[in-house]
């Protein structure tokens, strides 16, 4: 009968069972934008949760920053023109 030549270490033994506890996560769809979202979480794409806007998204922040920068540039441009006259 075959017998192992050396003891198998605990780490080698435990590597076999490392992925046993991993389960597939549930995925729901956002009712407002139809993108994939984990259940019971706010949608990172549109910021809605149960039909209510609960957070500001990254794209909205970027758009707001762009508008603020354009407004600042217009003020600076307008301010320089009035000083020259």
Backbone as XML, in Angstrom:
<?xml version="1.0"?>
<chain id="A" units="angstrom">
  <residue number="1" name="UNK">
    <atom name="N" x="0.840" y="-1.178" z="0.000"/>
    <atom name="CA" x="0.000" y="0.000" z="0.000"/>
    <atom name="C" x="0.887" y="1.244" z="0.000"/>
  </residue>
  <residue number="2" name="UNK">
    <atom name="N" x="0.578" y="2.238" z="-0.892"/>
    <atom name="CA" x="1.439" y="3.426" z="-0.950"/>
    <atom name="C" x="1.302" y="4.307" z="0.292"/>
  </residue>
  <residue number="3" name="UNK">
    <atom name="N" x="2.427" y="4.837" z="0.702"/>
    <atom name="CA" x="2.469" y="5.700" z="1.882"/>
    <atom name="C" x="3.197" y="6.980" z="1.488"/>
  </residue>
  <residue number="4" name="UNK">
    <atom name="N" x="2.697" y="8.158" z="1.925"/>
    <atom name="CA" x="3.388" y="9.412" z="1.580"/>
    <atom name="C" x="4.804" y="9.441" z="2.164"/>
  </residue>
  <residue number="5" name="UNK">
    <atom name="N" x="5.725" y="9.984" z="1.365"/>
    <atom name="CA" x="7.126" y="10.015" z="1.799"/>
    <atom name="C" x="7.348" y="11.128" z="2.828"/>
  </residue>
  <residue number="6" name="UNK">
    <atom name="N" x="6.660" y="12.260" z="2.633"/>
    <atom name="CA" x="6.825" y="13.388" z="3.548"/>
    <atom name="C" x="5.448" y="13.900" z="3.997"/>
  </residue>
  <residue number="7" name="UNK">
    <atom name="N" x="5.474" y="14.559" z="5.143"/>
    <atom name="CA" x="4.230" y="15.131" z="5.663"/>
    <atom name="C" x="3.804" y="16.312" z="4.785"/>
  </residue>
  <residue number="8" name="UNK">
    <atom name="N" x="2.546" y="16.379" z="4.461"/>
    <atom name="CA" x="2.022" y="17.509" z="3.682"/>
    <atom name="C" x="1.765" y="18.655" z="4.651"/>
  </residue>
  <residue number="9" name="UNK">
    <atom name="N" x="2.309" y="19.837" z="4.349"/>
    <atom name="CA" x="2.191" y="20.969" z="5.271"/>
    <atom name="C" x="0.744" y="21.465" z="5.367"/>
  </residue>
  <residue number="10" name="UNK">
    <atom name="N" x="0.472" y="22.182" z="6.430"/>
    <atom name="CA" x="-0.881" y="22.703" z="6.641"/>
    <atom name="C" x="-1.273" y="23.686" z="5.550"/>
  </residue>
  <residue number="11" name="UNK">
    <atom name="N" x="-0.324" y="24.502" z="5.097"/>
    <atom name="CA" x="-0.654" y="25.480" z="4.057"/>
    <atom name="C" x="-0.985" y="24.794" z="2.738"/>
  </residue>
  <residue number="12" name="UNK">
    <atom name="N" x="-0.235" y="23.741" z="2.383"/>
    <atom name="CA" x="-0.540" y="22.993" z="1.166"/>
    <atom name="C" x="-1.913" y="22.322" z="1.276"/>
  </residue>
  <residue number="13" name="UNK">
    <atom name="N" x="-2.181" y="21.751" z="2.431"/>
    <atom name="CA" x="-3.469" y="21.091" z="2.651"/>
    <atom name="C" x="-4.614" y="22.108" z="2.550"/>
  </residue>
  <residue number="14" name="UNK">
    <atom name="N" x="-4.439" y="23.269" z="3.167"/>
    <atom name="CA" x="-5.504" y="24.264" z="3.221"/>
    <atom name="C" x="-5.731" y="24.968" z="1.879"/>
  </residue>
  <residue number="15" name="UNK">
    <atom name="N" x="-4.739" y="24.956" z="0.996"/>
    <atom name="CA" x="-4.910" y="25.557" z="-0.331"/>
    <atom name="C" x="-6.007" y="24.855" z="-1.125"/>
  </residue>
  <residue number="16" name="UNK">
    <atom name="N" x="-6.165" y="23.561" z="-0.896"/>
    <atom name="CA" x="-7.202" y="22.815" z="-1.603"/>
    <atom name="C" x="-8.590" y="23.331" z="-1.262"/>
  </residue>
  <residue number="17" name="UNK">
    <atom name="N" x="-8.760" y="23.794" z="-0.042"/>
    <atom name="CA" x="-10.087" y="24.201" z="0.421"/>
    <atom name="C" x="-10.260" y="25.724" z="0.463"/>
  </residue>
  <residue number="18" name="UNK">
    <atom name="N" x="-9.342" y="26.461" z="-0.119"/>
    <atom name="CA" x="-9.376" y="27.916" z="-0.023"/>
    <atom name="C" x="-10.610" y="28.519" z="-0.687"/>
  </residue>
  <residue number="19" name="UNK">
    <atom name="N" x="-11.062" y="27.936" z="-1.789"/>
    <atom name="CA" x="-12.177" y="28.514" z="-2.535"/>
    <atom name="C" x="-13.520" y="27.879" z="-2.191"/>
  </residue>
  <residue number="20" name="UNK">
    <atom name="N" x="-13.540" y="27.051" z="-1.221"/>
    <atom name="CA" x="-14.767" y="26.354" z="-0.887"/>
    <atom name="C" x="-15.849" y="27.308" z="-0.367"/>
  </residue>
  <residue number="21" name="UNK">
    <atom name="N" x="-15.478" y="28.326" z="0.391"/>
    <atom name="CA" x="-16.453" y="29.234" z="0.997"/>
    <atom name="C" x="-16.925" y="30.346" z="0.081"/>
  </residue>
  <residue number="22" name="UNK">
    <atom name="N" x="-16.303" y="30.526" z="-1.068"/>
    <atom name="CA" x="-16.681" y="31.617" z="-1.966"/>
    <atom name="C" x="-17.972" y="31.262" z="-2.685"/>
  </residue>
  <residue number="23" name="UNK">
    <atom name="N" x="-18.929" y="32.195" z="-2.647"/>
    <atom name="CA" x="-20.206" y="31.984" z="-3.324"/>
    <atom name="C" x="-20.443" y="33.125" z="-4.296"/>
  </residue>
  <residue number="24" name="UNK">
    <atom name="N" x="-21.244" y="32.861" z="-5.299"/>
    <atom name="CA" x="-21.581" y="33.897" z="-6.266"/>
    <atom name="C" x="-22.465" y="34.930" z="-5.601"/>
  </residue>
  <residue number="25" name="UNK">
    <atom name="N" x="-22.192" y="36.195" z="-5.867"/>
    <atom name="CA" x="-23.000" y="37.263" z="-5.309"/>
    <atom name="C" x="-24.249" y="37.504" z="-6.132"/>
  </residue>
  <residue number="26" name="UNK">
    <atom name="N" x="-25.288" y="37.945" z="-5.478"/>
    <atom name="CA" x="-26.536" y="38.245" z="-6.175"/>
    <atom name="C" x="-26.399" y="39.571" z="-6.917"/>
  </residue>
  <residue number="27" name="UNK">
    <atom name="N" x="-27.063" y="39.673" z="-8.055"/>
    <atom name="CA" x="-27.020" y="40.893" z="-8.847"/>
    <atom name="C" x="-28.449" y="41.286" z="-9.201"/>
  </residue>
  <residue number="28" name="UNK">
    <atom name="N" x="-28.767" y="42.544" z="-8.960"/>
    <atom name="CA" x="-30.078" y="43.079" z="-9.325"/>
    <atom name="C" x="-29.870" y="44.137" z="-10.395"/>
  </residue>
  <residue number="29" name="UNK">
    <atom name="N" x="-30.951" y="44.646" z="-10.969"/>
    <atom name="CA" x="-30.822" y="45.714" z="-11.952"/>
    <atom name="C" x="-31.449" y="46.981" z="-11.394"/>
  </residue>
  <residue number="30" name="UNK">
    <atom name="N" x="-30.828" y="48.101" z="-11.680"/>
    <atom name="CA" x="-31.321" y="49.402" z="-11.214"/>
    <atom name="C" x="-32.604" y="49.732" z="-11.980"/>
  </residue>
  <residue number="31" name="UNK">
    <atom name="N" x="-33.690" y="50.099" z="-11.283"/>
    <atom name="CA" x="-34.935" y="50.397" z="-11.989"/>
    <atom name="C" x="-34.868" y="51.673" z="-12.830"/>
  </residue>
  <residue number="32" name="UNK">
    <atom name="N" x="-33.979" y="52.593" z="-12.478"/>
    <atom name="CA" x="-33.939" y="53.846" z="-13.235"/>
    <atom name="C" x="-33.009" y="53.794" z="-14.442"/>
  </residue>
  <residue number="33" name="UNK">
    <atom name="N" x="-31.840" y="53.136" z="-14.321"/>
    <atom name="CA" x="-30.890" y="53.139" z="-15.447"/>
    <atom name="C" x="-30.616" y="51.737" z="-15.998"/>
  </residue>
  <residue number="34" name="UNK">
    <atom name="N" x="-31.175" y="50.699" z="-15.385"/>
    <atom name="CA" x="-31.058" y="49.309" z="-15.838"/>
    <atom name="C" x="-29.639" y="48.739" z="-15.785"/>
  </residue>
  <residue number="35" name="UNK">
    <atom name="N" x="-28.732" y="49.343" z="-15.021"/>
    <atom name="CA" x="-27.385" y="48.782" z="-14.899"/>
    <atom name="C" x="-27.360" y="47.764" z="-13.752"/>
  </residue>
  <residue number="36" name="UNK">
    <atom name="N" x="-26.357" y="46.893" z="-13.738"/>
    <atom name="CA" x="-26.242" y="45.855" z="-12.718"/>
    <atom name="C" x="-25.778" y="46.467" z="-11.403"/>
  </residue>
  <residue number="37" name="UNK">
    <atom name="N" x="-26.471" y="46.095" z="-10.322"/>
    <atom name="CA" x="-26.187" y="46.642" z="-8.999"/>
    <atom name="C" x="-26.339" y="45.526" z="-7.969"/>
  </residue>
  <residue number="38" name="UNK">
    <atom name="N" x="-25.547" y="45.568" z="-6.915"/>
    <atom name="CA" x="-25.749" y="44.633" z="-5.811"/>
    <atom name="C" x="-27.062" y="44.996" z="-5.119"/>
  </residue>
  <residue number="39" name="UNK">
    <atom name="N" x="-27.807" y="44.010" z="-4.649"/>
    <atom name="CA" x="-29.094" y="44.312" z="-4.026"/>
    <atom name="C" x="-28.938" y="45.144" z="-2.747"/>
  </residue>
  <residue number="40" name="UNK">
    <atom name="N" x="-29.913" y="45.975" z="-2.470"/>
    <atom name="CA" x="-29.975" y="46.824" z="-1.273"/>
    <atom name="C" x="-28.834" y="47.837" z="-1.222"/>
  </residue>
  <residue number="41" name="UNK">
    <atom name="N" x="-28.358" y="48.292" z="-2.384"/>
    <atom name="CA" x="-27.331" y="49.328" z="-2.433"/>
    <atom name="C" x="-27.752" y="50.395" z="-3.432"/>
  </residue>
  <residue number="42" name="UNK">
    <atom name="N" x="-27.234" y="51.593" z="-3.237"/>
    <atom name="CA" x="-27.505" y="52.670" z="-4.178"/>
    <atom name="C" x="-26.736" y="52.412" z="-5.471"/>
  </residue>
  <residue number="43" name="UNK">
    <atom name="N" x="-27.305" y="52.805" z="-6.587"/>
    <atom name="CA" x="-26.681" y="52.584" z="-7.891"/>
    <atom name="C" x="-25.517" y="53.557" z="-8.058"/>
  </residue>
  <residue number="44" name="UNK">
    <atom name="N" x="-24.301" y="53.064" z="-8.314"/>
    <atom name="CA" x="-23.170" y="53.977" z="-8.497"/>
    <atom name="C" x="-23.236" y="54.745" z="-9.812"/>
  </residue>
  <residue number="45" name="UNK">
    <atom name="N" x="-24.025" y="54.265" z="-10.772"/>
    <atom name="CA" x="-24.116" y="54.920" z="-12.073"/>
    <atom name="C" x="-25.014" y="56.145" z="-12.031"/>
  </residue>
  <residue number="46" name="UNK">
    <atom name="N" x="-26.207" y="55.978" z="-11.433"/>
    <atom name="CA" x="-27.171" y="57.088" z="-11.448"/>
    <atom name="C" x="-27.433" y="57.689" z="-10.065"/>
  </residue>
  <residue number="47" name="UNK">
    <atom name="N" x="-27.082" y="56.989" z="-8.981"/>
    <atom name="CA" x="-27.238" y="57.534" z="-7.638"/>
    <atom name="C" x="-28.609" y="57.332" z="-7.030"/>
  </residue>
  <residue number="48" name="UNK">
    <atom name="N" x="-29.444" y="56.486" z="-7.613"/>
    <atom name="CA" x="-30.794" y="56.270" z="-7.100"/>
    <atom name="C" x="-30.854" y="55.008" z="-6.245"/>
  </residue>
  <residue number="49" name="UNK">
    <atom name="N" x="-31.716" y="55.034" z="-5.218"/>
    <atom name="CA" x="-32.017" y="53.865" z="-4.402"/>
    <atom name="C" x="-33.507" y="53.861" z="-4.126"/>
  </residue>
  <residue number="50" name="UNK">
    <atom name="N" x="-34.184" y="52.819" z="-4.573"/>
    <atom name="CA" x="-35.636" y="52.685" z="-4.437"/>
    <atom name="C" x="-36.373" y="53.892" z="-5.018"/>
  </residue>
  <residue number="51" name="UNK">
    <atom name="N" x="-35.891" y="54.389" z="-6.147"/>
    <atom name="CA" x="-36.559" y="55.484" z="-6.848"/>
    <atom name="C" x="-36.291" y="56.868" z="-6.292"/>
  </residue>
  <residue number="52" name="UNK">
    <atom name="N" x="-35.387" y="56.990" z="-5.331"/>
    <atom name="CA" x="-35.080" y="58.282" z="-4.718"/>
    <atom name="C" x="-33.601" y="58.582" z="-4.937"/>
  </residue>
  <residue number="53" name="UNK">
    <atom name="N" x="-33.282" y="59.803" z="-5.339"/>
    <atom name="CA" x="-31.895" y="60.219" z="-5.539"/>
    <atom name="C" x="-31.237" y="60.368" z="-4.174"/>
  </residue>
  <residue number="54" name="UNK">
    <atom name="N" x="-30.225" y="59.541" z="-3.889"/>
    <atom name="CA" x="-29.611" y="59.546" z="-2.561"/>
    <atom name="C" x="-28.145" y="59.964" z="-2.570"/>
  </residue>
  <residue number="55" name="UNK">
    <atom name="N" x="-27.506" y="59.988" z="-3.745"/>
    <atom name="CA" x="-26.095" y="60.375" z="-3.778"/>
    <atom name="C" x="-25.743" y="61.047" z="-5.090"/>
  </residue>
  <residue number="56" name="UNK">
    <atom name="N" x="-24.700" y="61.837" z="-5.047"/>
    <atom name="CA" x="-24.202" y="62.517" z="-6.244"/>
    <atom name="C" x="-23.170" y="61.611" z="-6.882"/>
  </residue>
  <residue number="57" name="UNK">
    <atom name="N" x="-23.311" y="61.361" z="-8.184"/>
    <atom name="CA" x="-22.402" y="60.455" z="-8.869"/>
    <atom name="C" x="-21.145" y="61.179" z="-9.329"/>
  </residue>
  <residue number="58" name="UNK">
    <atom name="N" x="-20.171" y="60.407" z="-9.739"/>
    <atom name="CA" x="-18.890" y="60.949" z="-10.180"/>
    <atom name="C" x="-19.059" y="61.835" z="-11.411"/>
  </residue>
  <residue number="59" name="UNK">
    <atom name="N" x="-19.880" y="61.406" z="-12.358"/>
    <atom name="CA" x="-20.073" y="62.198" z="-13.576"/>
    <atom name="C" x="-20.753" y="63.523" z="-13.271"/>
  </residue>
  <residue number="60" name="UNK">
    <atom name="N" x="-21.693" y="63.532" z="-12.310"/>
    <atom name="CA" x="-22.348" y="64.780" z="-11.924"/>
    <atom name="C" x="-21.353" y="65.739" z="-11.280"/>
  </residue>
  <residue number="61" name="UNK">
    <atom name="N" x="-20.454" y="65.213" z="-10.436"/>
    <atom name="CA" x="-19.434" y="66.065" z="-9.815"/>
    <atom name="C" x="-18.516" y="66.656" z="-10.872"/>
  </residue>
  <residue number="62" name="UNK">
    <atom name="N" x="-18.116" y="65.836" z="-11.856"/>
    <atom name="CA" x="-17.244" y="66.328" z="-12.924"/>
    <atom name="C" x="-17.926" y="67.423" z="-13.737"/>
  </residue>
  <residue number="63" name="UNK">
    <atom name="N" x="-19.214" y="67.228" z="-14.036"/>
    <atom name="CA" x="-19.944" y="68.242" z="-14.799"/>
    <atom name="C" x="-20.042" y="69.544" z="-14.006"/>
  </residue>
  <residue number="64" name="UNK">
    <atom name="N" x="-20.288" y="69.445" z="-12.704"/>
    <atom name="CA" x="-20.388" y="70.638" z="-11.868"/>
    <atom name="C" x="-19.044" y="71.371" z="-11.817"/>
  </residue>
  <residue number="65" name="UNK">
    <atom name="N" x="-17.947" y="70.609" z="-11.679"/>
    <atom name="CA" x="-16.613" y="71.226" z="-11.663"/>
    <atom name="C" x="-16.319" y="71.948" z="-12.975"/>
  </residue>
  <residue number="66" name="UNK">
    <atom name="N" x="-16.686" y="71.317" z="-14.097"/>
    <atom name="CA" x="-16.463" y="71.946" z="-15.398"/>
    <atom name="C" x="-17.228" y="73.255" z="-15.510"/>
  </residue>
  <residue number="67" name="UNK">
    <atom name="N" x="-18.475" y="73.271" z="-15.050"/>
    <atom name="CA" x="-19.272" y="74.495" z="-15.094"/>
    <atom name="C" x="-18.653" y="75.576" z="-14.216"/>
  </residue>
  <residue number="68" name="UNK">
    <atom name="N" x="-18.173" y="75.181" z="-13.027"/>
    <atom name="CA" x="-17.547" y="76.154" z="-12.132"/>
    <atom name="C" x="-16.268" y="76.718" z="-12.745"/>
  </residue>
  <residue number="69" name="UNK">
    <atom name="N" x="-15.488" y="75.868" z="-13.396"/>
    <atom name="CA" x="-14.255" y="76.333" z="-14.036"/>
    <atom name="C" x="-14.550" y="77.297" z="-15.180"/>
  </residue>
  <residue number="70" name="UNK">
    <atom name="N" x="-15.578" y="76.968" z="-15.974"/>
    <atom name="CA" x="-15.951" y="77.852" z="-17.074"/>
    <atom name="C" x="-16.439" y="79.196" z="-16.551"/>
  </residue>
  <residue number="71" name="UNK">
    <atom name="N" x="-17.233" y="79.161" z="-15.482"/>
    <atom name="CA" x="-17.733" y="80.405" z="-14.893"/>
    <atom name="C" x="-16.580" y="81.238" z="-14.337"/>
  </residue>
  <residue number="72" name="UNK">
    <atom name="N" x="-15.623" y="80.580" z="-13.705"/>
    <atom name="CA" x="-14.458" y="81.284" z="-13.161"/>
    <atom name="C" x="-13.639" y="81.907" z="-14.286"/>
  </residue>
  <residue number="73" name="UNK">
    <atom name="N" x="-13.468" y="81.151" z="-15.374"/>
    <atom name="CA" x="-12.721" y="81.678" z="-16.517"/>
    <atom name="C" x="-13.435" y="82.880" z="-17.128"/>
  </residue>
  <residue number="74" name="UNK">
    <atom name="N" x="-14.744" y="82.825" z="-17.199"/>
    <atom name="CA" x="-15.525" y="83.944" z="-17.737"/>
    <atom name="C" x="-15.376" y="85.168" z="-16.840"/>
  </residue>
  <residue number="75" name="UNK">
    <atom name="N" x="-15.427" y="84.980" z="-15.517"/>
    <atom name="CA" x="-15.276" y="86.108" z="-14.592"/>
    <atom name="C" x="-13.898" y="86.734" z="-14.724"/>
  </residue>
  <residue number="76" name="UNK">
    <atom name="N" x="-12.858" y="85.867" z="-14.808"/>
    <atom name="CA" x="-11.498" y="86.390" z="-14.942"/>
    <atom name="C" x="-11.330" y="87.106" z="-16.273"/>
  </residue>
  <residue number="77" name="UNK">
    <atom name="N" x="-11.881" y="86.549" z="-17.306"/>
    <atom name="CA" x="-11.794" y="87.164" z="-18.629"/>
    <atom name="C" x="-12.562" y="88.486" z="-18.656"/>
  </residue>
  <residue number="78" name="UNK">
    <atom name="N" x="-13.742" y="88.492" z="-18.070"/>
    <atom name="CA" x="-14.543" y="89.711" z="-18.002"/>
    <atom name="C" x="-13.896" y="90.755" z="-17.112"/>
  </residue>
  <residue number="79" name="UNK">
    <atom name="N" x="-13.259" y="90.328" z="-16.020"/>
    <atom name="CA" x="-12.589" y="91.256" z="-15.099"/>
    <atom name="C" x="-11.397" y="91.905" z="-15.764"/>
  </residue>
  <residue number="80" name="UNK">
    <atom name="N" x="-10.617" y="91.195" z="-16.551"/>
    <atom name="CA" x="-9.448" y="91.746" z="-17.234"/>
    <atom name="C" x="-9.874" y="92.743" z="-18.297"/>
  </residue>
  <residue number="81" name="UNK">
    <atom name="N" x="-10.978" y="92.502" z="-18.961"/>
    <atom name="CA" x="-11.438" y="93.398" z="-20.006"/>
    <atom name="C" x="-11.876" y="94.726" z="-19.404"/>
  </residue>
  <residue number="82" name="UNK">
    <atom name="N" x="-12.559" y="94.724" z="-18.256"/>
    <atom name="CA" x="-13.014" y="95.972" z="-17.648"/>
    <atom name="C" x="-11.845" y="96.770" z="-17.103"/>
  </residue>
  <residue number="83" name="UNK">
    <atom name="N" x="-10.772" y="96.128" z="-16.631"/>
    <atom name="CA" x="-9.594" y="96.837" z="-16.135"/>
    <atom name="C" x="-8.843" y="97.534" z="-17.257"/>
  </residue>
  <residue number="84" name="UNK">
    <atom name="N" x="-8.835" y="96.929" z="-18.458"/>
    <atom name="CA" x="-8.095" y="97.502" z="-19.572"/>
    <atom name="C" x="-8.775" y="98.755" z="-20.098"/>
  </residue>
  <residue number="85" name="UNK">
    <atom name="N" x="-10.097" y="98.844" z="-20.004"/>
    <atom name="CA" x="-10.807" y="100.009" z="-20.537"/>
    <atom name="C" x="-10.642" y="101.201" z="-19.704"/>
  </residue>
</chain>
